[in-house]
């Protein structure tokens, strides 16, 4: 994929449905009694992996990809069937971690695998709390990574036990995995995080009928609820909107309206950082969408200043940090991103990949053990960018290329299909 410097960006776009919420709509719909109807479902590769896995578990799912409409015919909490083959999650860490919590509560064996990237990502972080609950979950290569075997040896007459787990990191995937296992446990299950991670699981499970409470950084769930199918409209994904927020701020003379974006407070860190940097962003038409706040974002080109990004803000913008690093390259002053070591275990080591590729483009950027230091104001030039098949890297550099002199080449650019299949066409539609 080649991307060139562009003039003002103008127009109105609608980004795809939220990836985290789309995953959960299928999972929770499968565990509910009756039909769950989902509109604005994200048709990215990761969410399609979730659909595929639950079909293998005996759930009837209709997916109209033309209209982004999904119907899940749930069979209740104990209605899943033993899969006839290994469950392949593709590149989806969310699928791998959340479905593991569900599968540990079943009375059948199952195995999980994914692509090369998934097989390098740490699964010990869910295996530890699940084992504390009495689950039988093993890394088949004994390296704390996939492939995983679940219930391969355990006597399934036994049940899981509720625990109070103090998670060492703020991670919605860890929290959700443990809470989902808690649906099948004896007694209540709680997860306490060092900082509050995204809370889509708590909000949606409550909508389906689970008894789940949140106090500070602790979420608690009671077992064996009667979940009922729901009608869900997935908000636009703020992680996908982040690239157009950045483009609108950075490309001179731009004004972009991004419709129907989820602005859940556990996800809106990108907006907070942009405001700290002096961004001209207005929120319009704010509504409540089943507990998830939604707004239209009006973004206008702005002169940005450097800022500090760290602490409890990090879980609210962990997926947006690559894009924030690009923003910082064009901001006046020194931006410090810290407390973000989690970036090292995403689809790629996003600290190293961002620093390497931005350095190739002429940025003044240095890696730190838990983040980056960026001295803004140096002009960028075109380069060949290795995305490492990481969708968030590819999209971040597509935006950086709009400001760089020359033609930038992004390798493995098709990886954007993981979360935003129409990203390049939507970006092109704004160039007047």
C-alpha positions as CSV (number, residue, x, y, z in Angstrom):
1,X,0.0,0.0,0.0
2,X,1.4,3.4,-1.0
3,X,0.2,6.6,0.7
4,X,1.1,10.1,-0.3
5,X,0.9,13.5,1.4
6,X,-2.7,14.9,1.1
7,X,-4.3,18.3,1.4
8,X,-7.3,19.2,3.6
9,X,-9.6,16.3,4.6
10,X,-13.3,17.1,4.6
11,X,-16.4,15.1,5.1
12,X,-18.6,12.9,7.2
13,X,-17.7,9.2,8.0
14,X,-19.1,6.4,10.1
15,X,-16.5,4.1,11.6
16,X,-17.3,0.4,12.1
17,X,-18.9,-1.0,15.2
18,X,-16.9,-1.4,18.3
19,X,-14.7,-4.5,18.2
20,X,-14.9,-5.2,22.0
21,X,-18.7,-4.9,22.0
22,X,-19.1,-6.9,18.8
23,X,-17.1,-9.8,20.3
24,X,-19.2,-9.8,23.5
25,X,-22.5,-9.5,21.7
26,X,-21.9,-12.9,20.1
27,X,-20.5,-14.6,23.2
28,X,-23.2,-13.4,25.6
29,X,-25.9,-14.0,23.0
30,X,-24.7,-17.6,22.7
31,X,-25.0,-18.1,26.5
32,X,-28.5,-16.5,26.7
33,X,-31.8,-18.1,26.2
34,X,-33.6,-16.9,23.0
35,X,-32.5,-14.7,20.2
36,X,-30.0,-11.8,20.3
37,X,-30.1,-9.4,17.4
38,X,-27.0,-7.2,16.8
39,X,-26.9,-4.2,14.5
40,X,-23.7,-2.4,13.4
41,X,-21.7,-5.5,14.1
42,X,-18.0,-5.2,13.1
43,X,-17.2,-7.4,10.2
44,X,-13.5,-7.5,10.9
45,X,-11.5,-10.7,10.9
46,X,-11.2,-10.9,14.7
47,X,-15.0,-10.7,15.3
48,X,-15.6,-13.2,12.5
49,X,-13.3,-15.6,14.4
50,X,-15.6,-15.3,17.4
51,X,-18.6,-16.2,15.2
52,X,-16.8,-19.2,13.7
53,X,-15.8,-20.5,17.2
54,X,-19.3,-20.3,18.6
55,X,-20.8,-22.0,15.5
56,X,-18.4,-24.9,16.2
57,X,-19.8,-24.9,19.8
58,X,-23.3,-25.6,18.4
59,X,-24.7,-22.1,18.2
60,X,-26.8,-21.0,15.2
61,X,-25.6,-17.6,14.0
62,X,-26.8,-15.7,11.0
63,X,-24.5,-13.0,9.8
64,X,-25.7,-10.6,7.1
65,X,-22.4,-8.9,6.2
66,X,-24.0,-6.5,3.8
67,X,-26.0,-4.9,6.5
68,X,-23.8,-5.7,9.5
69,X,-26.7,-7.5,11.1
70,X,-26.1,-10.6,13.2
71,X,-28.7,-12.9,14.8
72,X,-27.5,-15.3,17.6
73,X,-29.9,-18.1,18.6
74,X,-28.7,-18.7,22.1
75,X,-29.0,-22.0,24.0
76,X,-28.5,-20.8,27.6
77,X,-25.6,-21.0,29.9
78,X,-25.2,-24.7,29.7
79,X,-26.2,-25.2,26.0
80,X,-22.8,-25.3,24.3
81,X,-21.8,-28.5,22.6
82,X,-18.4,-30.2,22.4
83,X,-16.6,-29.0,19.2
84,X,-15.5,-31.7,16.7
85,X,-12.3,-29.9,15.9
86,X,-9.8,-27.4,17.5
87,X,-11.2,-23.9,17.9
88,X,-9.1,-21.4,15.8
89,X,-9.3,-17.8,17.0
90,X,-7.1,-16.5,14.2
91,X,-5.4,-13.2,15.3
92,X,-8.0,-12.5,18.0
93,X,-6.6,-12.2,21.6
94,X,-10.1,-11.2,22.8
95,X,-11.6,-14.4,21.4
96,X,-8.9,-16.6,22.9
97,X,-9.0,-15.1,26.4
98,X,-12.7,-14.6,26.9
99,X,-13.8,-17.9,25.4
100,X,-11.2,-19.7,27.7
101,X,-13.2,-18.5,30.7
102,X,-16.4,-19.9,29.2
103,X,-14.9,-23.2,28.1
104,X,-13.4,-23.8,31.6
105,X,-17.0,-24.0,32.9
106,X,-18.1,-26.7,30.4
107,X,-18.3,-30.4,30.9
108,X,-16.5,-31.3,27.7
109,X,-12.9,-31.0,26.4
110,X,-11.8,-28.3,23.9
111,X,-8.6,-27.0,22.4
112,X,-7.7,-23.5,21.2
113,X,-5.2,-22.3,18.7
114,X,-4.5,-19.1,16.7
115,X,-2.1,-17.7,14.2
116,X,1.6,-17.2,14.7
117,X,1.1,-13.9,16.5
118,X,-1.5,-15.4,18.9
119,X,0.9,-18.3,19.7
120,X,3.4,-15.7,21.0
121,X,1.0,-13.7,23.2
122,X,1.0,-14.5,26.9
123,X,-1.9,-16.7,28.1
124,X,-0.4,-17.4,31.5
125,X,-2.2,-14.2,32.6
126,X,-5.6,-16.0,32.3
127,X,-4.3,-19.5,33.1
128,X,-3.3,-18.4,36.6
129,X,-6.7,-17.1,37.8
130,X,-8.6,-19.9,36.0
131,X,-6.4,-22.5,37.7
132,X,-7.0,-20.8,41.0
133,X,-10.7,-21.4,40.3
134,X,-10.0,-25.1,39.8
135,X,-10.0,-25.1,36.0
136,X,-8.1,-27.5,33.9
137,X,-6.3,-25.4,31.4
138,X,-2.9,-26.2,29.9
139,X,-0.4,-24.7,27.5
140,X,0.3,-27.6,25.2
141,X,3.9,-26.4,24.6
142,X,4.3,-25.6,28.3
143,X,5.3,-22.0,27.4
144,X,2.3,-20.1,28.7
145,X,1.0,-19.5,25.2
146,X,-1.4,-21.1,22.8
147,X,-2.3,-23.8,21.8
148,X,-4.4,-24.4,24.9
149,X,-6.1,-27.6,26.1
150,X,-9.1,-27.2,28.4
151,X,-10.7,-29.9,30.5
152,X,-8.4,-32.5,29.0
153,X,-7.9,-34.4,32.2
154,X,-10.1,-32.9,34.9
155,X,-13.0,-35.0,36.3
156,X,-15.9,-32.8,35.1
157,X,-18.1,-33.8,38.0
158,X,-16.2,-31.1,39.9
159,X,-17.1,-27.4,39.5
160,X,-15.2,-24.1,39.5
161,X,-14.9,-22.1,42.7
162,X,-15.4,-18.4,43.0
163,X,-12.4,-16.4,43.9
164,X,-11.3,-12.8,44.5
165,X,-8.5,-12.2,42.0
166,X,-6.2,-9.3,42.3
167,X,-5.0,-8.8,38.7
168,X,-1.4,-7.5,38.4
169,X,-2.4,-5.5,35.2
170,X,-5.5,-3.6,34.2
171,X,-6.8,-5.7,31.4
172,X,-10.4,-6.1,30.2
173,X,-9.5,-9.4,28.7
174,X,-8.3,-10.9,32.0
175,X,-11.1,-9.4,33.9
176,X,-13.7,-10.6,31.4
177,X,-12.2,-14.1,31.3
178,X,-12.4,-14.5,35.0
179,X,-15.9,-13.1,35.3
180,X,-17.2,-15.4,32.5
181,X,-15.7,-18.4,34.3
182,X,-17.5,-17.0,37.4
183,X,-20.8,-17.7,35.6
184,X,-20.1,-21.4,36.2
185,X,-18.5,-21.2,39.7
186,X,-19.8,-21.9,43.2
187,X,-20.0,-18.6,45.0
188,X,-19.3,-15.1,43.8
189,X,-16.3,-14.2,41.7
190,X,-14.5,-10.8,41.9
191,X,-11.7,-9.2,40.0
192,X,-9.8,-6.2,41.3
193,X,-7.5,-4.2,38.9
194,X,-4.8,-1.7,39.6
195,X,-6.7,0.7,37.3
196,X,-10.1,0.4,35.8
197,X,-10.1,-1.2,32.4
198,X,-12.9,-1.0,29.8
199,X,-16.1,-2.1,31.3
200,X,-18.2,-3.4,28.3
201,X,-18.5,-6.9,29.9
202,X,-20.0,-5.5,33.1
203,X,-22.4,-3.3,31.3
204,X,-23.5,-5.9,28.7
205,X,-23.8,-8.9,31.1
206,X,-26.0,-6.8,33.3
207,X,-28.2,-6.0,30.3
208,X,-28.5,-9.7,29.6
209,X,-29.6,-10.4,33.2
210,X,-26.5,-11.3,35.1
211,X,-26.1,-10.0,38.7
212,X,-22.8,-8.1,38.4
213,X,-21.7,-5.1,40.4
214,X,-18.8,-2.7,40.2
215,X,-17.2,-0.8,43.1
216,X,-14.1,1.2,42.3
217,X,-11.7,-1.1,40.5
218,X,-13.5,-4.3,41.6
219,X,-16.1,-6.1,39.6
220,X,-18.1,-9.0,41.2
221,X,-20.4,-11.5,39.5
222,X,-22.8,-14.1,40.9
223,X,-23.0,-17.6,39.3
224,X,-25.7,-19.3,37.2
225,X,-27.8,-16.4,36.0
226,X,-30.7,-16.7,33.6
227,X,-29.4,-14.7,30.7
228,X,-32.0,-13.6,28.1
229,X,-31.4,-12.6,24.5
230,X,-31.3,-8.9,23.7
231,X,-31.4,-6.4,20.9
232,X,-28.1,-4.6,20.7
233,X,-26.9,-1.7,18.6
234,X,-23.1,-1.5,18.6
235,X,-21.6,2.0,18.8
236,X,-18.9,3.1,16.5
237,X,-15.4,2.0,17.7
238,X,-13.5,4.9,19.2
239,X,-10.2,3.0,18.5
240,X,-11.1,3.1,14.8
241,X,-12.2,6.7,15.1
242,X,-8.8,7.6,16.6
243,X,-7.1,7.5,13.1
244,X,-9.6,10.1,11.7
245,X,-9.4,12.2,14.8
246,X,-5.6,12.4,14.3
247,X,-6.0,13.0,10.5
248,X,-8.4,15.8,11.1
249,X,-6.2,17.4,13.7
250,X,-2.9,17.1,11.8
251,X,-3.8,17.8,8.1
252,X,-4.1,21.6,7.7
253,X,-7.5,22.9,6.8
254,X,-9.3,19.8,7.7
255,X,-12.7,19.3,9.2
256,X,-14.1,15.8,9.7
257,X,-17.4,14.7,11.4
258,X,-17.2,11.1,12.8
259,X,-20.7,9.8,13.5
260,X,-22.0,7.6,16.3
261,X,-18.8,7.0,18.2
262,X,-18.8,5.2,21.6
263,X,-17.4,7.5,24.3
264,X,-17.5,5.2,27.2
265,X,-15.4,6.8,30.0
266,X,-13.3,3.6,30.2
267,X,-12.4,4.1,26.5
268,X,-12.2,7.9,25.9
269,X,-8.6,8.5,26.9
270,X,-7.7,9.5,23.3
271,X,-10.2,12.4,23.6
272,X,-8.7,13.4,26.9
273,X,-5.1,13.4,25.5
274,X,-6.1,15.3,22.4
275,X,-7.8,18.0,24.6
276,X,-4.6,18.2,26.7
277,X,-2.7,18.8,23.4
278,X,-5.0,21.7,22.4
279,X,-7.2,19.8,19.9
280,X,-10.3,21.3,18.5
281,X,-12.8,18.5,19.0
282,X,-16.5,19.0,19.7
283,X,-19.0,16.3,20.9
284,X,-22.5,16.6,19.4
285,X,-25.7,14.6,19.7
286,X,-24.7,12.7,22.9
287,X,-27.0,9.9,23.7
288,X,-27.2,6.8,25.9
289,X,-27.1,3.6,23.9
290,X,-28.0,0.8,26.3
291,X,-25.5,2.0,28.9
292,X,-22.9,3.0,26.3
293,X,-22.7,6.8,25.7
294,X,-22.4,7.7,22.0
295,X,-21.7,11.0,20.3
296,X,-20.8,12.6,16.9
297,X,-17.2,14.0,16.9
298,X,-16.4,17.2,15.0
299,X,-12.7,17.4,14.5
300,X,-10.9,20.5,13.1
301,X,-7.1,20.9,12.3
302,X,-5.3,22.3,15.3
303,X,-1.9,23.4,16.5
304,X,-0.9,20.8,19.1
305,X,1.4,20.9,22.1
306,X,3.2,18.1,23.9
307,X,1.7,16.3,26.9
308,X,2.4,13.5,29.4
309,X,0.5,10.2,29.0
310,X,0.6,7.7,31.8
311,X,-1.0,6.3,35.0
312,X,-4.7,5.4,35.2
313,X,-5.2,7.0,31.7
314,X,-3.3,4.2,30.0
315,X,-6.0,1.5,30.2
316,X,-8.5,3.9,28.5
317,X,-6.3,4.4,25.5
318,X,-3.9,1.4,25.2
319,X,-4.9,0.6,21.6
320,X,-4.6,4.3,20.6
321,X,-1.0,4.8,21.8
322,X,0.5,4.2,18.4
323,X,-1.7,6.9,16.9
324,X,-0.9,9.2,19.9
325,X,2.8,8.7,19.2
326,X,2.3,10.0,15.6
327,X,0.3,13.0,17.0
328,X,3.2,13.7,19.3
329,X,5.6,13.9,16.3
330,X,3.7,17.0,15.1
331,X,3.2,18.6,18.6
332,X,5.3,21.4,19.9
333,X,7.6,20.1,22.7
334,X,8.4,16.8,24.4
335,X,5.7,14.1,24.8
336,X,6.4,11.3,27.3
337,X,4.3,8.1,27.2
338,X,4.9,5.9,30.2
339,X,3.3,3.0,32.2
340,X,2.5,1.3,28.9
341,X,4.7,-1.8,29.0
342,X,1.5,-3.7,27.9
343,X,2.3,-2.5,24.4
344,X,5.0,-5.1,24.2
345,X,2.6,-8.0,24.2
346,X,0.0,-6.8,21.7
347,X,-0.1,-8.1,18.1
348,X,3.4,-6.8,17.8
349,X,5.8,-5.1,20.3
350,X,4.2,-1.8,19.6
351,X,6.9,0.3,21.4
352,X,9.7,-1.1,19.3
353,X,7.7,-1.1,16.1
354,X,6.5,2.5,16.4
355,X,10.0,3.8,17.4
356,X,11.7,1.9,14.6
357,X,9.3,3.0,11.9
358,X,8.9,6.6,13.1
359,X,12.7,6.9,13.2
360,X,12.8,5.8,9.6
361,X,10.5,8.7,8.8
362,X,12.8,11.2,10.6
363,X,11.1,11.5,13.9
364,X,13.0,12.3,17.1
365,X,11.7,9.3,19.2
366,X,13.2,7.1,21.9
367,X,12.0,3.9,23.4
368,X,11.8,3.5,27.1
369,X,11.1,0.3,29.1
370,X,7.4,1.3,29.4
371,X,6.8,3.7,26.6
372,X,8.4,6.4,24.4
373,X,9.7,9.9,24.5
374,X,8.9,12.0,21.4
375,X,10.4,15.4,20.7
376,X,7.9,17.0,18.3
377,X,8.4,19.4,15.4
378,X,10.7,17.6,13.1
379,X,9.2,17.1,9.6
380,X,8.6,13.5,8.5
381,X,9.6,12.0,5.2
382,X,8.4,9.0,3.3
383,X,9.8,5.5,4.2
384,X,9.0,1.8,3.8
385,X,7.0,0.8,6.9
386,X,6.9,-2.7,8.3
387,X,3.5,-3.1,9.9
388,X,4.4,-6.5,11.4
389,X,0.9,-7.5,10.3
390,X,-0.4,-5.3,13.2
391,X,-3.6,-3.5,12.1
392,X,-3.1,-0.5,14.5
393,X,0.5,0.0,13.3
394,X,-0.6,0.0,9.6
395,X,-3.4,2.5,10.2
396,X,-1.2,4.8,12.3
397,X,1.3,5.1,9.6
398,X,-1.3,5.6,6.9
399,X,-2.1,8.8,8.8
400,X,1.5,9.7,9.4
401,X,2.1,9.4,5.6
402,X,-0.5,12.1,5.0
403,X,2.0,14.6,6.5
404,X,5.2,13.1,5.1
405,X,7.1,14.2,2.0
406,X,7.1,11.5,-0.7
407,X,5.4,8.2,-1.1
408,X,5.2,6.0,2.0
409,X,5.0,2.2,1.5
410,X,3.2,0.2,4.2
411,X,4.0,-3.5,4.1
412,X,1.3,-6.1,4.9
413,X,-1.2,-3.2,4.8
414,X,-4.1,-5.6,4.4
415,X,-3.9,-6.5,8.1
416,X,-6.3,-3.6,8.7
417,X,-9.0,-6.2,7.8
418,X,-8.7,-7.4,11.5
419,X,-10.6,-4.4,12.8
420,X,-11.4,-2.0,9.9
421,X,-11.8,-3.6,6.4
422,X,-12.8,-0.4,4.7
423,X,-10.2,1.9,6.3
424,X,-8.3,2.9,3.2
425,X,-11.4,3.6,1.2
426,X,-12.9,5.7,4.0
427,X,-9.6,7.6,4.3
428,X,-9.6,8.2,0.5
429,X,-13.2,9.5,0.6
430,X,-12.1,12.4,2.8
431,X,-9.4,13.7,0.5
432,X,-10.8,16.5,-1.6
